[in-house]
Amino acid sequence: MAELIIKNAKIIFAELEDKGFGKNIVIDVTDKKLQKQIEDFYAENKVGEGTPKFKDYTNKDGETVKQFTLKLSEYTDIEGKDGLGEKDLRFGAVINILVHTYEWDNKFGKGVSARVQSIFVVEGGVKTNMSKIAE
């Protein structure tokens, strides 16, 4: 089992409730060094087809960023600095991530996949200011 540690990644989206497609987080990988780190890990460990799938995302302001989706499991540990945790995994949150590879073998074939084992929340994401709308 190989591991990849990603430091100070920014969350674009977090799906923390399994609605039939599993749980995942989408991080901003616009930084070329981060892309290379992920590409090297996938190639060296033959994860999937050995090539990560980055996608372009253009926000409402016309800014385009590269994004990458990482799968979570029910066993993914989520902790954070100063009491931060799962509730703080929103757009803009800064996190450190530990990704592990695992081998699978079933009736559809076999291969190597990657899954997030641990997330450490360094800084919480954008939070709606409830005091503005609560009465």
Sequence and secondary structure as in RCSB ss.txt:
>XXXX:A:sequence
MAELIIKNAKIIFAELEDKGFGKNIVIDVTDKKLQKQIEDFYAENKVGEGTPKFKDYTNKDGETVKQFTLKLSEY
TDIEGKDGLGEKDLRFGAVINILVHTYEWDNKFGKGVSARVQSIFVVEGGVKTNMSKIAE
>XXXX:A:secstr
  EEEEEEEEEEEEE S SSS  EEEEE  SHHHHHHHHHHHHHHTBTTSS   EEEE TTS EEEEEEEE  TT
 EEEEGGG  GGG STT EEEEEEEEEEEEETTEEEEEEEEEEEEEEE      HHHH  
